Amino acid sequence: MPHPPFLIRLCLYGAFFVPALLFAAIIDPPESEQTDSSTGFDVISEDNLANNPKAWNRRGTTLFREGRYHDALFAFNQAILLKEDDAEAWNYKGEALFKLERQEEALAAFKKALEIRPLLTRALHNKGAVLLDLDRLKEALAVYKLLIRRNASDAVAWKEQAEVLLLLGRDFEALDAVTEALDVRPGFQEAEKLKEKIDLKIQNLRFNL
């Protein structure tokens, strides 16, 4: 069964997520490292870039936003070469890989980010979203349950859990979950649309009894 596009779901959480899968936590660089819009590259010295994983991450996010996913992936790989335990770089790498339709590699990158920093919420959301996209529904459900245990006010996790439960045929549990999402974040449009879908399915089931 087809699911909503992975990166749309991801964007619900972060700043692109916002539609979570992307770059919610990116901090604008100082003026000395601003982007030259004509080239898509950060205006910083090559010497600084060569030894600066944060600069490579900034370059990668700039390229990602421009849709240059192969170039962004190269930049994130450079950041990882300089700092193998850079959880943010691994997470960004996963996002670029997914844009390149390399889901299994994206999943591996998100897992690596979480090995390094288990509490990196965005990477955990991304892991759940890619599992959902791969139809690994029980694994995705476990991820969203973990997110909710950590933060019961995570409206996106409640909404995504509802989506997984609906796909598993657990309609009333899905309704409970999406209702929680709306209690936490009134006016959450994606959750409102999902609730309408769940309500309609339940009504149709009752009508056909």
Backbone bond lengths (Angstrom), bond angles and torsions (degrees), N, CA, C in turn:
res aa  C-N    CA-C-N  psi(-1)  N-CA   C-N-CA  omega(-1)  CA-C   N-CA-C  phi
1 M - - - 1.465 - - 1.519 109.30 -
2 P 1.318 118.60 130.55 1.465 120.00 -178.20 1.511 111.26 -69.99
3 H 1.300 116.71 145.82 1.451 122.25 178.58 1.508 108.93 -114.91
4 P 1.343 117.26 163.47 1.473 119.32 174.61 1.510 110.57 -57.60
5 P 1.310 118.55 147.09 1.470 121.37 -177.35 1.516 111.35 -50.95
6 F 1.332 115.48 133.04 1.463 122.62 -177.72 1.518 112.25 -51.70
7 L 1.303 117.70 -47.15 1.460 119.64 -174.17 1.515 111.96 -73.57
8 I 1.305 117.84 -21.03 1.456 119.22 173.32 1.515 108.75 -69.72
9 R 1.346 116.36 -46.72 1.464 118.92 178.23 1.509 109.98 -59.92
10 L 1.324 115.95 -44.29 1.441 119.70 -177.68 1.507 111.16 -60.55
11 C 1.289 115.25 -36.09 1.461 118.35 -177.75 1.509 111.47 -70.79
12 L 1.315 119.38 -15.19 1.450 119.71 176.92 1.514 111.42 -66.61
13 Y 1.324 117.09 -21.91 1.451 118.92 -174.82 1.511 112.85 -98.02
14 G 1.298 116.31 -40.41 1.444 118.20 -172.85 1.504 113.90 -99.26
15 A 1.310 119.41 -152.17 1.462 119.70 -177.44 1.486 112.20 -90.29
16 F 1.317 116.68 -28.07 1.433 115.09 169.69 1.493 105.86 -71.20
17 F 1.930 106.11 -49.20 1.443 128.59 162.71 1.364 103.52 -36.13
18 V 0.984 83.83 -11.60 1.371 71.24 -174.65 1.389 96.19 -124.81
19 P 2.697 94.14 52.80 1.245 127.24 50.96 0.874 61.15 -111.94
20 A 3.868 123.80 138.98 1.245 150.66 -125.61 1.160 85.83 -97.13
21 L 2.410 141.59 -5.49 1.393 80.60 176.35 1.392 97.62 -102.51
22 L 2.150 121.52 86.88 1.473 95.42 132.87 1.502 111.99 175.54
23 F 1.237 109.14 129.07 1.451 120.41 169.75 1.507 112.48 63.03
24 A 1.304 117.02 40.90 1.454 120.23 179.75 1.500 112.56 -65.28
25 A 1.318 115.96 -30.95 1.458 118.57 -171.48 1.514 113.71 -100.54
26 I 1.303 117.99 10.92 1.459 119.99 -176.73 1.518 110.42 -69.11
27 I 1.303 115.89 132.19 1.454 121.48 177.82 1.513 108.26 -101.24
28 D 1.312 116.63 135.58 1.455 119.05 178.73 1.518 110.15 -61.36
29 P 1.329 118.98 136.07 1.458 121.67 -179.94 1.515 110.90 -72.33
30 P 1.338 116.73 157.57 1.454 119.58 175.35 1.517 110.85 -63.56
31 E 1.341 116.14 167.17 1.465 120.19 -176.12 1.519 112.41 -56.33
32 S 1.352 115.62 -34.34 1.463 118.98 -178.20 1.517 112.25 -67.21
33 E 1.353 116.48 -12.97 1.455 120.42 -177.64 1.527 111.10 -125.15
34 Q 1.318 117.73 26.80 1.452 120.76 178.89 1.528 110.46 -71.70
35 T 1.303 115.16 162.21 1.464 121.45 -177.19 1.521 111.30 -84.84
36 D 1.304 115.98 136.87 1.457 122.15 168.91 1.524 106.47 -85.02
37 S 1.327 117.27 106.73 1.461 120.32 -172.95 1.522 112.69 -63.49
38 S 1.301 117.76 -19.33 1.467 119.38 -179.40 1.515 112.40 -77.82
39 T 1.340 115.60 -20.15 1.462 119.07 -179.15 1.511 112.65 -115.23
40 G 1.340 117.31 -20.96 1.451 119.85 -176.08 1.507 112.88 78.97
41 F 1.339 118.98 8.14 1.446 121.15 -178.34 1.516 110.47 -113.01
42 D 1.328 115.24 152.39 1.451 119.87 176.37 1.512 109.63 -69.34
43 V 1.318 116.07 138.27 1.456 120.75 -178.99 1.523 107.93 -85.78
44 I 1.322 115.47 80.78 1.451 121.98 177.47 1.510 107.17 -137.51
45 S 1.327 115.15 160.34 1.459 118.42 -176.69 1.522 110.43 -68.28
46 E 1.318 116.23 148.08 1.465 120.44 178.10 1.518 111.24 -63.89
47 D 1.331 117.42 -32.95 1.463 119.70 177.74 1.523 110.07 -62.72
48 N 1.321 115.97 -42.79 1.459 119.73 179.23 1.523 110.50 -66.56
49 L 1.304 117.34 -43.21 1.458 121.98 -179.64 1.518 111.39 -62.03
50 A 1.314 116.11 -39.43 1.463 120.44 -174.72 1.517 112.55 -59.76
51 N 1.321 117.84 -29.15 1.464 120.79 -174.85 1.522 112.38 -122.04
52 N 1.295 117.91 20.78 1.454 121.14 -172.15 1.530 110.35 -127.83
53 P 1.348 117.58 97.36 1.465 118.84 -178.86 1.524 113.22 -61.46
54 K 1.337 116.88 -33.66 1.466 118.80 178.57 1.528 110.94 -63.87
55 A 1.326 115.87 -38.30 1.467 119.35 178.34 1.526 110.71 -65.30
56 W 1.336 116.76 -39.49 1.462 119.48 177.15 1.533 110.54 -64.38
57 N 1.339 116.45 -39.68 1.462 118.96 177.04 1.523 111.41 -62.23
58 R 1.331 116.04 -41.53 1.466 119.07 178.39 1.529 110.75 -63.55
59 R 1.321 115.03 -42.11 1.470 118.05 177.41 1.523 110.31 -61.48
60 G 1.317 115.64 -43.99 1.461 119.24 -179.87 1.518 112.98 -60.96
61 T 1.327 116.89 -41.97 1.463 119.08 -179.58 1.526 111.36 -67.82
62 T 1.327 116.44 -34.97 1.468 119.77 175.66 1.530 110.36 -62.20
63 L 1.320 115.66 -47.24 1.463 120.56 -179.80 1.525 111.31 -64.47
64 F 1.327 115.23 -38.52 1.467 119.51 179.15 1.519 110.30 -59.99
65 R 1.314 115.74 -46.61 1.469 119.99 -178.79 1.529 112.08 -62.39
66 E 1.323 115.44 -26.03 1.472 119.74 178.18 1.528 112.25 -86.25
67 G 1.338 116.01 0.38 1.455 119.30 -179.84 1.512 114.26 81.72
68 R 1.332 116.70 12.89 1.477 120.96 -178.08 1.533 108.02 -96.22
69 Y 1.317 115.82 72.84 1.456 121.16 -168.01 1.524 113.42 -70.57
70 H 1.319 118.57 -36.70 1.466 119.93 176.33 1.532 110.25 -63.45
71 D 1.320 116.93 -43.56 1.461 120.20 179.02 1.524 110.77 -66.50
72 A 1.328 116.66 -38.56 1.463 120.22 177.71 1.522 110.18 -62.92
73 L 1.328 116.47 -43.01 1.461 120.62 178.89 1.522 110.59 -60.05
74 F 1.321 117.31 -42.38 1.466 120.61 176.86 1.523 110.17 -58.28
75 A 1.326 117.36 -44.60 1.463 120.69 -178.45 1.527 111.03 -63.49
76 F 1.323 117.55 -43.67 1.461 119.86 179.60 1.528 110.99 -66.20
77 N 1.318 117.51 -36.24 1.463 120.16 175.58 1.524 111.06 -63.75
78 Q 1.334 116.90 -37.24 1.464 119.83 176.98 1.520 110.50 -64.28
79 A 1.322 117.05 -40.69 1.467 120.37 177.29 1.521 110.56 -60.64
80 I 1.332 116.54 -41.17 1.462 120.81 -179.67 1.523 111.26 -68.71
81 L 1.329 117.68 -36.71 1.464 120.00 176.16 1.521 111.25 -60.44
82 L 1.323 116.16 -36.20 1.463 120.44 -179.75 1.521 112.13 -79.90
83 K 1.321 116.42 -29.65 1.465 120.59 -178.13 1.524 108.05 -147.70
84 E 1.322 114.73 92.97 1.462 119.74 -171.99 1.520 112.81 -64.75
85 D 1.339 117.04 -24.63 1.458 120.09 -178.86 1.528 112.31 -96.89
86 D 1.311 117.52 27.69 1.465 122.81 178.82 1.532 108.67 -84.40
87 A 1.327 115.96 95.75 1.462 120.36 -175.90 1.525 112.10 -62.39
88 E 1.331 116.77 -37.94 1.466 119.57 179.41 1.532 110.97 -62.57
89 A 1.330 115.89 -41.79 1.465 119.39 -179.93 1.530 110.81 -62.99
90 W 1.329 116.65 -41.39 1.462 119.63 177.86 1.530 110.92 -63.14
91 N 1.332 115.76 -40.47 1.463 118.94 178.59 1.529 111.20 -64.56
92 Y 1.336 115.78 -45.96 1.464 119.32 177.60 1.530 111.33 -60.40
93 K 1.344 114.63 -39.58 1.465 118.98 178.52 1.531 110.04 -58.97
94 G 1.334 115.92 -43.60 1.455 119.49 178.48 1.517 112.60 -60.09
95 E 1.333 115.80 -39.40 1.465 119.73 179.73 1.536 111.09 -64.94
96 A 1.334 115.32 -41.65 1.470 119.07 178.03 1.529 110.98 -65.35
97 L 1.334 116.08 -41.93 1.461 119.76 179.61 1.520 111.34 -61.81
98 F 1.318 116.27 -38.54 1.458 117.16 179.98 1.522 111.36 -67.32
99 K 1.316 116.42 -38.15 1.465 119.11 176.11 1.530 111.33 -60.72
100 L 1.336 115.00 -28.28 1.464 120.34 178.35 1.532 111.87 -88.35
101 E 1.351 116.14 9.05 1.464 123.33 177.93 1.523 112.19 63.06
102 R 1.314 115.52 36.01 1.467 121.43 177.29 1.530 107.21 -112.97
103 Q 1.350 115.01 69.27 1.454 120.20 -169.32 1.522 114.17 -62.29
104 E 1.323 117.02 -43.18 1.467 119.06 -177.30 1.526 110.77 -63.47
105 E 1.323 116.42 -40.25 1.463 119.91 177.18 1.524 110.55 -67.55
106 A 1.318 116.20 -36.68 1.465 120.13 176.95 1.521 110.15 -62.11
107 L 1.324 116.33 -44.47 1.459 120.60 178.99 1.522 110.80 -60.38
108 A 1.326 117.18 -42.97 1.466 120.86 178.41 1.525 111.06 -61.43
109 A 1.329 117.01 -38.14 1.466 120.56 179.35 1.523 110.75 -67.48
110 F 1.329 117.91 -41.85 1.462 120.33 177.97 1.528 110.71 -64.12
111 K 1.338 116.55 -39.87 1.466 119.80 177.71 1.526 110.74 -62.39
112 K 1.325 116.56 -40.59 1.463 120.13 178.63 1.524 110.26 -63.83
113 A 1.321 117.77 -42.81 1.465 120.71 177.53 1.521 110.41 -57.48
114 L 1.325 116.74 -40.00 1.461 120.84 -178.16 1.521 112.35 -76.83
115 E 1.318 118.00 -27.07 1.468 119.77 172.04 1.521 109.98 -62.19
116 I 1.314 115.25 -40.83 1.460 120.79 -177.81 1.525 110.91 -74.94
117 R 1.330 115.79 -43.76 1.469 120.36 -177.75 1.529 108.45 -136.32
118 P 1.332 116.49 88.58 1.468 120.38 -175.05 1.528 114.57 -59.03
119 L 1.316 117.40 -23.52 1.462 120.32 -177.60 1.529 113.00 -95.40
120 L 1.327 117.70 13.59 1.466 120.56 178.86 1.538 108.14 -75.73
121 T 1.318 114.38 95.61 1.465 120.81 -170.58 1.521 112.56 -59.57
122 R 1.311 117.28 -41.17 1.456 119.50 -177.01 1.518 111.99 -63.60
123 A 1.335 115.81 -38.96 1.464 119.12 178.36 1.525 110.84 -65.70
124 L 1.334 116.12 -34.94 1.465 119.14 178.92 1.531 110.55 -69.59
125 H 1.320 116.96 -40.85 1.467 119.77 173.66 1.533 110.53 -59.22
126 N 1.324 115.59 -44.19 1.464 119.63 -179.48 1.526 111.59 -62.99
127 K 1.334 115.56 -39.93 1.465 119.58 177.70 1.530 110.21 -60.96
128 G 1.327 116.48 -45.67 1.456 119.79 179.04 1.515 112.22 -60.83
129 A 1.319 116.01 -41.31 1.460 120.14 -177.79 1.526 112.32 -66.86
130 V 1.341 116.64 -40.04 1.464 118.25 179.97 1.527 110.55 -71.26
131 L 1.337 117.69 -34.85 1.465 120.07 175.27 1.528 110.73 -63.18
132 L 1.317 116.22 -40.59 1.461 120.24 176.46 1.522 110.74 -62.17
133 D 1.307 116.27 -42.39 1.457 120.30 179.89 1.524 111.95 -64.89
134 L 1.334 115.89 -30.48 1.464 121.18 179.53 1.530 112.65 -86.80
135 D 1.342 117.14 5.79 1.469 122.51 -178.95 1.523 112.91 65.76
136 R 1.308 116.95 21.00 1.469 120.60 175.62 1.528 106.53 -92.03
137 L 1.329 114.47 71.48 1.457 121.40 -165.16 1.525 113.23 -68.74
138 K 1.322 117.70 -40.83 1.463 119.22 -179.03 1.525 111.12 -65.78
139 E 1.324 116.42 -37.73 1.464 119.85 176.83 1.523 110.61 -67.32
140 A 1.314 116.62 -40.41 1.465 120.27 177.83 1.522 110.31 -63.06
141 L 1.323 116.80 -42.18 1.462 120.76 179.33 1.522 111.00 -60.11
142 A 1.328 116.89 -41.58 1.467 120.53 178.42 1.524 111.25 -61.34
143 V 1.319 117.11 -37.68 1.467 121.10 178.41 1.522 110.34 -64.09
144 Y 1.329 117.49 -46.19 1.465 119.59 -177.80 1.524 111.71 -68.87
145 K 1.325 117.21 -33.76 1.465 119.67 174.85 1.523 110.58 -63.13
146 L 1.326 116.40 -40.38 1.462 120.37 177.94 1.524 110.58 -63.51
147 L 1.317 117.25 -44.49 1.467 120.69 178.39 1.523 111.12 -59.12
148 I 1.322 117.07 -40.54 1.463 120.74 -179.03 1.517 110.86 -71.09
149 R 1.335 117.60 -36.90 1.469 119.46 175.81 1.521 110.58 -61.38
150 R 1.308 116.20 -37.22 1.463 120.15 179.67 1.522 111.99 -73.75
151 N 1.321 116.26 -34.49 1.465 120.15 -175.93 1.524 108.81 -152.47
152 A 1.321 116.01 97.98 1.460 120.77 -177.57 1.520 112.52 -69.25
153 S 1.332 117.39 -7.65 1.469 121.44 178.14 1.528 112.40 -96.74
154 D 1.323 117.40 11.49 1.464 121.65 -179.85 1.530 108.95 -82.06
155 A 1.321 115.95 92.87 1.468 120.56 -175.56 1.520 112.30 -62.23
156 V 1.334 116.33 -36.18 1.466 119.11 -179.33 1.523 110.60 -65.59
157 A 1.337 116.99 -40.89 1.462 119.87 178.50 1.528 110.97 -62.53
158 W 1.335 117.02 -41.77 1.464 119.93 176.67 1.531 111.01 -61.46
159 K 1.328 116.29 -44.22 1.465 120.23 -179.40 1.528 111.30 -64.20
160 E 1.343 116.14 -43.41 1.466 119.19 -179.91 1.520 111.17 -68.13
161 Q 1.340 116.89 -36.65 1.460 119.38 175.71 1.530 109.89 -61.46
162 A 1.318 116.73 -41.17 1.463 120.10 178.16 1.525 111.23 -60.55
163 E 1.320 116.13 -40.70 1.469 119.80 179.80 1.523 111.26 -63.16
164 V 1.336 116.24 -42.69 1.467 119.68 179.20 1.527 110.31 -64.79
165 L 1.333 116.27 -45.39 1.466 120.11 -179.72 1.529 111.18 -60.38
166 L 1.316 116.94 -38.33 1.466 120.47 177.73 1.527 110.60 -63.03
167 L 1.314 116.64 -42.93 1.466 120.55 178.59 1.523 111.81 -65.88
168 L 1.328 116.65 -27.93 1.464 121.38 177.80 1.528 111.89 -83.49
169 G 1.325 117.21 -0.95 1.458 120.66 179.94 1.512 114.22 80.61
170 R 1.314 117.30 13.91 1.471 122.25 -179.65 1.534 107.92 -99.00
171 D 1.337 114.47 70.57 1.458 121.09 -166.20 1.527 113.30 -65.44
172 F 1.326 117.78 -42.46 1.464 119.67 -176.83 1.529 111.10 -70.97
173 E 1.320 116.62 -34.75 1.467 119.34 173.65 1.528 110.17 -66.07
174 A 1.321 116.03 -37.73 1.465 120.21 177.09 1.521 110.47 -62.38
175 L 1.333 116.40 -41.41 1.466 120.51 178.61 1.523 110.72 -62.92
176 D 1.323 117.01 -42.68 1.469 120.22 177.51 1.523 110.79 -60.42
177 A 1.327 116.37 -42.88 1.467 120.54 -176.78 1.526 111.51 -67.28
178 V 1.320 117.36 -44.24 1.467 119.21 -178.59 1.528 110.57 -70.07
179 T 1.334 116.89 -29.78 1.466 119.94 174.41 1.516 110.47 -64.98
180 E 1.331 116.37 -39.54 1.468 120.29 175.60 1.523 110.47 -60.95
181 A 1.322 116.94 -42.46 1.470 120.48 179.02 1.519 110.87 -57.50
182 L 1.321 116.67 -41.51 1.464 120.72 -178.70 1.521 112.16 -76.09
183 D 1.331 117.12 -28.80 1.467 119.76 174.07 1.519 110.30 -65.72
184 V 1.335 114.93 -40.62 1.460 120.44 -179.45 1.525 110.89 -71.74
185 R 1.315 116.56 -40.95 1.466 121.21 -177.64 1.534 110.03 -132.87
186 P 1.314 117.59 83.90 1.465 119.95 177.66 1.533 111.07 -57.34
187 G 1.307 115.67 139.66 1.455 119.63 179.87 1.511 115.08 83.64
188 F 1.336 117.86 6.44 1.465 123.13 178.85 1.534 107.69 -66.95
189 Q 1.310 117.17 101.72 1.467 121.65 -169.07 1.519 113.59 -61.53
190 E 1.336 117.10 -42.09 1.469 119.18 -179.78 1.520 110.50 -62.78
191 A 1.341 116.93 -38.23 1.463 120.30 178.10 1.527 110.76 -69.87
192 E 1.322 117.28 -37.61 1.469 120.32 177.87 1.529 111.10 -61.33
193 K 1.327 115.91 -43.28 1.467 119.91 178.99 1.524 111.11 -64.35
194 L 1.339 115.76 -41.09 1.461 119.31 179.44 1.521 110.43 -66.00
195 K 1.326 117.18 -40.43 1.469 119.99 178.96 1.527 110.74 -61.37
196 E 1.313 117.56 -41.57 1.468 120.53 176.88 1.530 110.80 -59.06
197 K 1.319 115.51 -41.60 1.469 120.56 179.58 1.526 110.86 -64.15
198 I 1.341 116.11 -43.63 1.468 120.17 -179.57 1.523 110.42 -67.04
199 D 1.331 116.78 -45.15 1.469 120.59 178.65 1.526 110.95 -56.89
200 L 1.324 116.60 -43.78 1.465 120.72 -179.39 1.521 111.22 -63.81
201 K 1.328 116.38 -41.33 1.467 119.43 179.43 1.522 110.74 -63.52
202 I 1.336 116.53 -43.62 1.464 120.25 -179.74 1.529 110.56 -64.58
203 Q 1.332 117.08 -41.94 1.467 120.77 178.03 1.524 111.16 -60.98
204 N 1.320 116.52 -42.48 1.468 120.28 179.60 1.521 111.67 -65.00
205 L 1.336 115.79 -38.41 1.461 119.46 178.25 1.522 110.59 -64.01
206 R 1.331 116.57 -42.57 1.467 120.13 179.47 1.530 110.96 -66.10
207 F 1.328 116.06 -38.20 1.468 120.87 -179.24 1.525 111.08 -64.47
208 N 1.335 115.54 -33.76 1.469 120.25 -176.35 1.519 113.40 -86.61
209 L 1.339 117.38 -1.74 1.464 119.61 179.53 1.531 110.71 -72.56
